[in-house]
Amino acid sequence: MTELFAEVNGIKLCYEIHGEGEPVILIHGWGGTKEGWLIHVGALSEHFKVIIIDNRGAGKSDHPNIPYTMDMYAEDINGLLDYLKFEKTHVVGSSLGGMIVLNYVLKYPERVNKLVLINTWPGFPNEQGPEMYKNGKNTYFQDLKKDPLNTFLKSAKASFSREFWKKMAEDPKKKFFGLWSVEELIERELKNPYSIQDNENAANAVKGHNTFDRLHEIKSETLLLCGEKDRIAPVSVNQNMHERISNSTLKVIKDARHNLPLEKTLEVNQILLDFLKT
């Protein structure tokens, strides 16, 4: 599918549309791009019109050098849906994308059909976590240019189960589920690198993210999806959100960590279809 661009909130957002049917918009995480969703687009686009976008400061969207806020990210989604003339959509967000869509659904509840939150957080007790994550990302992208494979594998230890990580390290060319390989992931990241300033701008939004006390306002049918062994967005955090969002379902994926969409690609595809189609 051809990449398209929309003028939204004074910037250009890059997006793609796949398939026909009810619209579903997928919002990627920190350090990612819209291409991270391609492993799910094939399955979803058989039943839905799937929209994937590069967040501001990512991929081929504009990278304005200003501190971002969650409200900016939410307005970007709203502006794109206005541009595309979609009144209401299913909304899926992973990690940072989950934080963005939490802010979006709280601001524009009438525009959200079903909501999916993958390995995300409703907020942070202090700035230490986002600051550490930002610093880690800065180091990662600098080292990736010098030693791509070893840098990627070292970082991946925290995001994949031990058994799956071993398979990745043994054969970086291996096509998992026939959809992706380690070499392809590295090539994608090298092609769309984040700058130190991009990370700084994104970190500003994360530091200001706090939806704890408003989760009870969410009325959309919600699926919370998390990895059993995720230490970044642990099950306890998702359980807390589940208790606060009345119309929600919590699904914990066994033997998976933070990157469960990659490690459990086919299982995640089926879970998304089962939830969104009913």
Helices and strands as residue ranges (DSSP letters): E 4-8, E 11-18, E 22-27, G 34-37, H 38-44, E 48-53, H 70-84, E 89-94, H 96-107, G 109-111, E 112-118, H 128-146, H 148-156, H 162-170, H 182-191, H 196-207, G 212-217, E 222-227, H 235-244, E 248-253, H 260-263, H 265-277
